[in-house]
Amino acid sequence: MVLTAHAAGGTSVPRSEFKLGAKPLAAALIGVACGASPLPFNVLPLVLGPISSEFGWDFASTSAGVTVFGIIAALFAPFYGGLADRHGVRPVVLWSLLLFAIIFASFYFLPASKTGYLLFWAVLGAIGIGSTPVTWSRAISMWFNRHRGLALGIMLLGTSLAAMVVPQIAQAAISAGGWRLAFPVVALLPLLVALPLAFAWFREPRPDERPAGVSDASGTVFGLTLGEAARGYRFWVLLASILLIALAYGGAHIHIAQIVGLHGFSVEVAASVLGVVAIGILTGRLLIGYLFDRFWAPGVAFPALLLPAIACWVLMGTDAALWHVIVGGFLLGFAAGAESDVIAYLAAKYFGMVHYGRIYGVLYMPFAIGSAISPILYGIVRDRSGNYDPMLAAAMVMFVIGGSLLLTLGRYPAANEAS
């Protein structure tokens, strides 16, 4: 049953999904912004140099922490998704935010041992994944059906919000007390901002609050088990598509400043292109989410994922004009915004919500692992060839194949057709 409001003349009309789900969506947006998806990646670039200098490590060793973090988080994603399915998202999110804040703050005590350093990152990955979209998106997908794509896009803007705010907070802490202080100061965001807001506003809808398409008239939620999903071809098509796109994109994002530098542009221009990438991510999340709600999502995702293939072609060589580099950066960012929406939206549409958390968690694994491996592949190609062209050419192919695979998914199951 869906809550209704009475219009003039006594007729009942469905209440707005955004009116019903506004508070959970706002809590999820801030929760994503203060969770393990963006915070480590917005702090590490600022402390990478100081840690390397203090401990006498090379940058590869210092950077390895975030690779360990990403792989461990990916492996634990299905576990946290399953917890959310069984016990509800709210307790998983609240405990994960609290423990993530405590562990991240404890990075103040990072040891000079490489083993200890990597262990800190491994624990953060095992705990922090519960504060990422793997969990938040389950509740948002339960609150929204007709406007699910836009709602997920808004939720994922949290990572863009963090990119604008967190580096300034971290840098102020570093200036005041050194690189170690950045961790406990930034950890105050999940502890004092996201956690209280989630406690007050974040929950899954009651059966009478769910929109049509999430559950039937009796309140029964539609959906497949993980085993049922894995027996169908769509699950493996999505898995392959996500892995290809993550391998193509992750390293391009991390190495974009170096790619810009090879075209003869200054560090200042490279920093500006990073800003353009961020604008592309924001635009992609909102626009693709909006279009997902109005058209068949794979048909929207396919051309969106061709755009970064064009970006790779533009960024090859060493003589691109400035506007070429700027356009290339924007298109790469746009793809990242689209890819994040693709996983959450298509998992809900094709597999339903009963075991959404576990299914999303498994689909998140190739995304996280591919994103962690991709920068290494780009670095190896750069070291051996002196440029990124062979890897950019391979990325072009992966973007095209990854996007094309989505076109084989077919119609949404009848229960999940937009109403």
C-alpha positions in Angstrom: 0.0 0.0 0.0 1.3 3.5 -0.8 0.5 6.6 1.2 -1.9 8.9 -0.6 -3.1 12.5 -0.3 -6.6 13.6 -1.0 -7.0 16.1 -3.9 -10.0 18.4 -4.6 -13.1 16.3 -5.2 -12.0 13.5 -2.8 -9.8 11.6 -5.2 -6.6 10.1 -3.9 -3.2 10.7 -5.6 0.2 9.2 -4.6 2.2 11.4 -2.3 5.5 12.7 -3.7 8.4 10.3 -3.3 10.6 13.3 -2.6 8.2 14.6 0.1 8.2 11.2 1.8 11.9 10.5 1.4 13.5 13.9 1.7 14.9 13.4 5.2 16.4 9.9 4.6 17.8 11.2 1.3 19.4 14.2 3.0 20.9 12.0 5.7 22.2 9.6 3.1 23.8 12.4 1.1 25.7 13.7 4.2 26.4 10.1 5.2 28.0 9.3 1.9 30.0 12.6 2.1 31.3 11.7 5.5 31.9 8.0 4.9 34.7 5.8 3.7 34.1 6.4 0.0 35.5 9.9 -0.1 37.3 10.8 3.2 40.5 8.7 2.9 40.9 9.7 -0.8 40.6 13.4 0.0 43.0 13.2 3.0 45.8 10.9 1.6 46.9 13.2 -1.2 47.7 15.9 1.4 49.6 13.6 3.8 51.3 11.4 1.2 54.4 13.6 1.0 54.8 14.2 4.7 54.4 10.5 5.5 56.9 9.5 2.9 59.4 12.1 4.2 59.0 11.2 7.9 59.1 7.4 7.4 61.7 7.4 4.5 59.4 5.4 2.2 59.0 5.7 -1.5 55.6 6.9 -2.8 54.7 3.4 -4.1 54.9 2.0 -0.5 53.0 5.0 0.9 50.3 4.7 -1.7 49.9 1.0 -1.2 47.8 1.7 1.9 44.8 2.9 -0.1 45.1 -0.1 -2.5 44.9 -2.5 0.5 42.0 -0.4 1.8 40.1 -0.7 -1.5 40.6 -4.5 -1.9 39.7 -5.3 1.7 36.6 -3.1 1.5 35.5 -4.8 -1.7 35.8 -8.2 -0.2 33.7 -7.2 2.8 31.0 -5.4 0.8 28.8 -8.5 0.3 29.0 -9.1 4.1 27.7 -5.7 5.0 25.1 -5.8 2.3 23.8 -9.0 3.7 23.7 -7.5 7.2 21.6 -4.6 5.8 19.3 -7.1 4.1 18.8 -9.2 7.3 18.8 -6.5 10.0 17.9 -3.3 8.2 20.2 -0.6 6.9 19.8 1.8 9.9 21.8 -0.2 12.5 24.5 -1.1 10.0 25.0 2.5 9.0 25.0 3.9 12.5 27.5 1.4 13.8 29.7 1.6 10.7 29.9 5.4 10.9 30.8 5.3 14.6 33.5 2.7 14.1 34.8 4.2 10.9 35.3 7.6 12.7 37.2 5.9 15.6 39.5 3.9 13.3 40.1 6.9 11.0 40.9 9.1 14.0 43.4 6.4 15.3 45.5 7.0 12.2 47.0 9.7 14.3 49.1 6.8 15.7 50.3 5.4 12.4 53.5 3.4 13.0 56.7 3.7 11.0 56.4 0.0 10.2 55.1 -0.8 6.7 53.3 -3.9 8.0 51.6 -1.9 10.7 50.8 0.9 8.3 49.1 -1.5 5.9 47.3 -3.2 8.8 45.7 0.1 9.7 44.4 0.5 6.2 43.1 -3.1 6.1 41.1 -2.5 9.3 39.7 0.7 7.9 38.6 -1.1 4.8 36.9 -3.9 6.7 35.0 -1.4 9.0 34.5 1.5 6.7 32.7 -0.2 3.8 29.5 -0.2 5.9 29.5 3.6 5.6 29.5 3.7 1.8 26.7 3.6 -0.9 26.7 -0.2 -0.5 24.5 0.4 2.5 22.9 3.8 2.1 21.6 3.0 -1.4 19.4 0.2 -0.1 17.2 2.5 1.9 17.1 5.2 -0.8 16.1 2.6 -3.4 13.3 1.6 -1.0 12.0 5.1 -0.7 12.1 5.9 -4.4 10.9 4.1 -7.6 9.8 6.6 -10.2 12.6 9.0 -9.2 15.1 6.4 -8.1 17.8 7.4 -10.6 17.7 11.1 -9.6 17.6 10.2 -5.9 20.6 8.0 -6.1 22.4 10.7 -8.1 21.7 13.2 -5.4 22.9 10.8 -2.7 26.1 10.2 -4.6 26.8 13.9 -4.8 28.1 13.4 -1.2 31.4 12.4 -2.7 31.6 15.7 -4.7 30.6 17.6 -1.6 33.5 15.9 0.3 35.9 16.8 -2.4 35.1 20.5 -2.0 35.2 20.6 1.8 37.4 17.9 3.2 40.8 18.9 1.7 40.4 22.4 3.2 39.6 21.0 6.6 42.5 18.5 6.4 45.0 21.2 5.2 44.0 23.5 8.1 44.6 20.7 10.5 48.0 19.9 9.0 49.0 23.6 9.1 48.0 23.7 12.8 49.5 20.5 14.1 51.2 18.4 11.4 50.0 15.6 9.1 48.8 13.3 11.9 46.3 15.8 13.2 44.4 15.6 9.8 43.0 12.2 10.6 41.2 12.9 14.0 40.0 16.3 12.8 38.4 14.9 9.6 37.1 12.0 11.7 34.9 14.5 13.5 32.7 14.7 10.3 31.3 11.2 10.5 31.2 11.4 14.3 29.6 14.9 14.8 27.8 15.5 11.5 26.7 12.4 9.7 26.0 10.2 12.7 23.6 12.5 14.5 21.8 13.3 11.2 21.5 9.6 10.4 20.2 8.8 13.9 17.5 11.4 13.5 16.4 11.0 9.9 17.7 7.8 8.3 15.5 4.7 8.1 13.9 2.4 5.6 10.2 3.2 4.7 7.4 1.3 6.5 5.3 -0.9 4.2 2.6 1.8 3.8 5.3 4.3 2.8 6.9 2.3 0.0 6.2 3.5 -3.6 4.5 1.2 -6.1 7.1 -1.0 -7.8 9.1 -1.8 -4.6 6.4 -4.0 -3.0 3.0 -5.3 -3.9 -0.4 -4.3 -2.4 0.2 -6.7 0.5 3.5 -5.0 1.3 5.7 -7.9 0.0 8.9 -6.7 -1.4 10.0 -7.9 -4.8 13.4 -9.4 -5.4 15.7 -12.3 -6.1 18.2 -14.0 -3.8 21.9 -13.7 -4.7 21.9 -17.3 -5.9 18.9 -16.7 -8.1 20.5 -13.5 -9.5 23.8 -15.3 -10.2 22.0 -18.0 -12.1 20.8 -15.5 -14.7 23.0 -14.0 -17.4 22.3 -10.4 -16.4 24.3 -10.7 -13.2 27.4 -11.8 -15.0 26.9 -9.2 -17.8 26.8 -6.4 -15.1 29.8 -7.9 -13.3 31.9 -7.9 -16.5 30.8 -4.4 -17.6 31.6 -2.9 -14.1 35.0 -4.5 -14.1 36.0 -3.3 -17.5 34.8 0.3 -16.9 36.6 0.4 -13.5 39.8 -0.9 -15.0 39.5 1.8 -17.7 38.6 4.7 -15.5 40.4 4.3 -12.1 43.9 4.9 -13.3 42.9 7.7 -15.8 41.5 9.6 -12.8 44.6 9.1 -10.6 47.1 9.9 -13.4 45.1 12.7 -15.1 47.5 15.4 -13.8 50.5 13.5 -15.3 48.6 13.0 -18.6 48.0 16.7 -18.7 51.7 17.4 -17.9 52.8 15.2 -20.9 50.9 17.6 -23.2 53.2 20.4 -22.0 50.9 22.1 -19.5 51.8 23.5 -16.1 50.9 22.1 -12.7 48.4 24.9 -12.3 46.6 23.8 -15.5 46.6 20.2 -14.3 45.0 21.3 -11.1 42.3 23.1 -13.1 41.6 20.0 -15.1 41.1 18.1 -11.9 38.4 20.7 -11.0 36.9 20.1 -14.4 36.8 16.3 -13.7 34.9 17.0 -10.5 32.4 19.1 -12.4 32.0 16.2 -14.9 31.3 13.8 -12.0 28.7 16.1 -10.5 27.0 16.6 -13.9 27.1 12.9 -14.8 25.4 11.9 -11.5 22.5 14.3 -11.8 21.9 14.1 -15.5 22.3 10.3 -15.8 20.1 9.8 -12.8 17.4 12.0 -14.2 17.5 10.3 -17.6 17.5 6.8 -15.9 14.0 7.7 -14.5 12.7 8.5 -18.0 14.3 6.0 -20.3 15.6 2.5 -20.4 18.7 2.8 -18.3 21.1 0.6 -20.3 20.2 2.7 -23.4 21.2 5.8 -21.5 24.4 4.3 -20.0 25.8 3.1 -23.3 26.3 6.5 -25.0 27.3 8.0 -21.6 30.1 5.4 -21.4 31.2 6.1 -25.0 32.1 9.6 -24.0 35.2 8.6 -21.9 36.4 6.6 -24.9 36.4 9.8 -26.8 38.2 11.4 -23.9 41.0 8.8 -24.1 41.4 9.4 -27.8 41.7 13.2 -27.2 44.2 12.7 -24.4 46.6 10.5 -26.4 49.8 12.0 -27.8 51.6 15.0 -26.6 50.2 17.9 -28.6 46.6 18.4 -27.6 45.2 21.9 -27.4 44.1 23.1 -24.0 40.4 22.9 -24.8 41.0 19.2 -25.8 42.5 18.5 -22.4 39.6 20.2 -20.6 37.0 18.4 -22.6 38.8 15.1 -22.0 38.8 15.7 -18.3 35.1 16.6 -18.2 34.1 13.5 -20.2 36.2 11.2 -17.9 34.5 12.7 -14.8 31.1 12.4 -16.5 31.7 8.6 -16.9 32.6 8.3 -13.2 29.3 9.9 -12.3 27.4 7.6 -14.6 29.1 4.4 -13.5 28.3 5.0 -9.8 24.6 5.4 -10.7 24.6 2.3 -13.0 25.5 -0.2 -10.3 23.0 0.9 -7.7 20.2 1.6 -10.2 20.4 -1.5 -12.3 20.9 -3.8 -9.3 17.6 -2.6 -7.9 15.8 -2.7 -11.3 16.8 -6.1 -12.4 17.1 -8.0 -9.1 14.7 -6.2 -6.7 15.1 -5.2 -3.1 14.8 -8.4 -1.0 18.5 -9.2 -1.1 19.7 -5.9 -2.7 22.4 -5.3 -0.2 24.2 -8.6 -0.8 23.8 -8.4 -4.6 25.0 -4.8 -4.7 27.9 -5.8 -2.5 29.0 -8.5 -4.9 28.6 -6.1 -7.9 30.6 -3.5 -6.0 33.6 -5.9 -5.7 34.8 -5.7 -9.3 34.2 -1.9 -9.2 36.4 -1.5 -6.1 39.1 -4.0 -7.1 39.3 -2.7 -10.7 39.6 0.8 -9.4 42.4 -0.2 -7.1 44.3 -2.1 -9.8 43.8 0.4 -12.6 46.3 3.0 -11.3 49.0 0.4 -11.1 48.4 -0.6 -14.7 48.5 3.0 -15.9 51.8 3.4 -13.9 53.4 0.3 -15.4 52.5 1.5 -18.9 54.0 4.9 -18.2 57.2 3.5 -16.8 57.7 1.1 -19.7 56.7 3.3 -22.6 57.3 6.9 -21.3 53.6 7.8 -21.9 50.0 6.6 -21.3 49.0 6.0 -24.9 48.9 2.2 -24.9 46.8 2.2 -21.8 44.5 4.9 -23.0 44.0 2.9 -26.2 43.1 -0.2 -24.1 40.8 1.9 -22.0 39.0 3.1 -25.1 38.2 -0.5 -26.0 37.2 -1.3 -22.4 34.8 1.6 -22.2 33.1 0.6 -25.5 32.8 -3.1 -24.6 31.7 -2.3 -21.1 29.0 0.0 -22.3 27.9 -2.3 -25.1 27.4 -5.2 -22.7 24.7 -3.3 -20.9 22.6 -3.3 -24.0 22.2 -7.1 -23.7 20.3 -6.8 -20.4 16.9 -6.5 -21.9 13.7 -5.3 -20.4 13.3 -4.8 -16.6 11.4 -7.6 -14.9 7.7 -6.9 -14.9 7.6 -6.2 -11.1 10.2 -3.5 -11.5 8.8 -1.6 -14.5 8.5 2.0 -13.7 4.9 2.8 -12.7 
